[in-house]
Amino acid sequence: MKIVSWNSNGLGSQGKRLQVKELINSSKPDLMCLQETKLELISRGVFRGLGFREEWDFDFIPSQGASGGILVAWNGSAWKLVNVWKGNFSLFVAFKKLEDGSDWLYSGVYGPCSREAKLEFWEELGRVRSFCQFPWCVGGDFNEIRAVEERIWCSRVSQNMQLFIDFIAENELIDLPMSGRAFTWARGESRSRIDRFFISSEWMEMVPDVFQKALLHSVSDHCPILLDPSWESWGPSPFRFDIAWLEISKMEETLGEWWGLRSFEGPADVVIGKN
């Protein structure tokens, strides 16, 4: 299962539409989420003009005039649409995989800038998540960073950053390592990592060995982000556990004692990684 997310900063120009077609052809995604479409209406003709094939379907949140807008498109030959919820900043799409009947939830997001709107944004995501417990993948432009190293010249954790950090922890989301580049948005000398995917542990069980990668871009100040289950080397090999080790005398007891001696706080990905 491959997913591409990109803040296109508009879909009105021929260059932007060609970039979408190139992303489809090069990445071959099963789902694509586009933010900041700047389109109040997306017809079937406009959708097909972006390069999506006949078997693909879509839903969208319209822009507010010349700003905002989210499009989520998926391969209808692989997934059956279960339900759609639309918020002010998020488009939630629930699917059933035709191959095995498994359910999962995707949330395409375009985060706001003001503190008041950010509070509404995190509440909106949490509210839908509270009544839909499918394996969850959420991706898009969050318009926020979770660590000081994710923005040039950032030296402290702001209140808005803390809201983001708290949301990740409360929902036990996993922030996968990103390869390709350190920052996903650039304008002048400014750089930030504000585009990304998060997944739940249940989604990771459904799609193991997944990674996210920042792709090249040319017509937007945002990089497209690819979520891909294919293997890619991005650092030291991860720890592997051999089930045969459990046959060693007192191994389970020893592991339990060792795990209990180590205590870390934070998001699920941080706790598991440190242990």
C-alpha positions, 0 to 999 in steps of 0.5 A, a space after each residue: 500500500 503506497 500513499 502520497 501526500 502533497 501540498 500542491 499550493 493550488 491545482 489551477 496551473 498546468 504545471 501543478 496538474 503535470 506534477 500530479 500526473 508525474 507523481 502518479 506515474 512515478 510513485 504508483 500510489 494506491 491513495 493520494 491526498 492533495 492539500 491546498 487545492 484552491 478549488 471550490 469544486 472538483 468535478 469528475 472531469 477535473 479529477 480525471 484531468 489530473 491523471 487518475 484512471 477510471 477505477 479511481 474514486 475521490 472525495 474533497 473538501 472545497 476551498 474557502 475562496 482561493 485558500 485551502 481545500 483537500 482532495 483524497 483519491 483512492 484506487 477503487 479496485 482495491 478498496 471499498 468506501 465505508 464512510 466519509 467524514 468532513 471537518 474544517 481541516 480534515 477529510 476522514 475516509 474509511 475503507 474496507 480492503 476488498 482482498 481480505 475485508 480488513 478496515 482502515 481509516 485515512 485522514 487527510 489534513 491541512 492544518 491551520 496557522 492560528 492558535 485558536 484554529 489549531 485547538 479546533 484542529 486537534 479536537 476535530 481529529 481526536 473526536 473522529 478518532 474516538 468513535 472510529 477505532 480502525 487502524 489509522 493513518 493520518 497525513 498531510 500538511 500539519 502546519 506545525 513541527 514537533 521538535 526544534 530541529 524541524 525548523 531552521 532558527 527554532 530554539 524552543 518548544 512553543 505552545 503550538 508545538 506542545 499542542 502538537 506533541 500532546 496530540 501525538 502522545 494522547 493518540 499513541 501515534 507513530 512518527 516514522 523516520 523520514 528519508 530524502 531530506 530533513 525539511 518538507 517546506 522551504 521559502 527563501 531561507 526558511 525551512 520546516 518539516 511540516 508535512 508528514 504521516 503518522 500511523 497507529 500501531 494497528 496500522 503498522 501491524 497491517 502494513 509492516 516495514 513502512 517508511 516515509 520519504 520526502 520526494 523532489 518537487 519543482 512547482 510548490 514550496 512543499 515536498 510530496 511525501 511518500 508512505 511506502 512499505 518497500 524496504 529502504 536503508 536509512 540507518 543502522 539495522 533495527 533490533 530483531 527478535 528471534 522467537 527461538 530465544 524464548 526457548 532459553 531458560 528464564 528468557 521471558 523472566 529476564 526480558 520482563 525484568 529488563 523492560 521494567 528497569 527502563 522507563 520513558 515517557 512520550 509518544 509511542 514511537 519514542 518509548 518503543 524506540 528507546 526501549 
